[in-house]
Amino acid sequence: MIIRFPDAPKGTKAGASKLDILKGRIRKTAGRLMNLLGLPGAINTVQIDDEVSGQTINVQVGDLFVRLTVNGRDYYFNRFTGRLDGTGSGCD
């Protein structure tokens, strides 16, 4: 006796269109290519107050560096390469 499984539903559960899926795949492929080329990711200036952990995270984008501050501790990243350039204590 052969028991057949029901056919899987076609498409996505969230109702994404074929165009949405195509755009997502293009973005993912572009991201992979940028990672292979070693290009840094984009980030904006923002302050995050995490209520769960109680941490305050601040991102400040400058002309040459991006400063990431976590609870008063600064981490400096080269704006163009994304590499960690140094650390320090916040003096704000």
N, C-alpha and C positions, 0 to 999 in steps of 0.2 A: 504494500500500500504506500503511495506517495502522498505526502502532505505538502501542499504548496504554501509558501509564506505569502502574506499579502504584499501587493506591490507597494514599494516605497512612494511616498508622495513626490510629485514633481515640483521643482522650484525650491524656494526657500520658505521657511516658516514665517519669516518676518515680512514676506511679501515684496522682496527686492525684485526690481525689474531686471531684464537682461542688460539694459544700459547701466544700471547701478552696479551689477556684478562686473561688467566689463571695466567700468571706471575704477572699481576697487582693485581689480587685477592689474590694471595699468599703474596705479599708484604703488602697489606692492612691488611690481617689477622695477619701477623707477627708484624706489627706496633701496632695493637690493643692489641696483647698479651704483647708486651713490655710495653705499657702504663699501662696495668693491673698490671704488675709486678713492675711498678715504675722505670723502667730503663730510664736514660737520653737519649736524642737524640744526634746524632753526629753532630758536627759543625766544620768547618775549619777556620783557620785564614784568614780574609778578610777585606778589606776596601771598603765601599760603599759611593760614593758621590751622594746623591740624588738631581738631578737637579730640581725636582718639588718642594720639600719642602726646599731645600737649606741646609739640614742636612748632616753631615758627621757621618757615623757609622763605628766603627772599632771593629773587633772581634779579640782578641789575646788569643790563646790557650796556657796555661802554663802547668807545671807539675801537679799542684794541683788545679788551678782555671782557669776559662774562664773569661776574662775581656771584657765586652761589654762597649764601650765608645760611647756616643751620645752627640755630640757638647761639648766635654770636660768633661762631667759627666760620671764617671766610675761606673759600676755595676759588682760586682764579684759573680760568680756562682761556686759552688763546682763542680769540673770536674767529680767526680764519681757519685754524686747524682743528679746534676742539680739544686739543691736548691740555692736560693739567699743567699749569705753569708754576703754581706755588700755593701756599696756604698762609694764613695769618689769623689774628684775632680782630674782630670788628671793633671799631672805635667810634661808632656812630653816636 
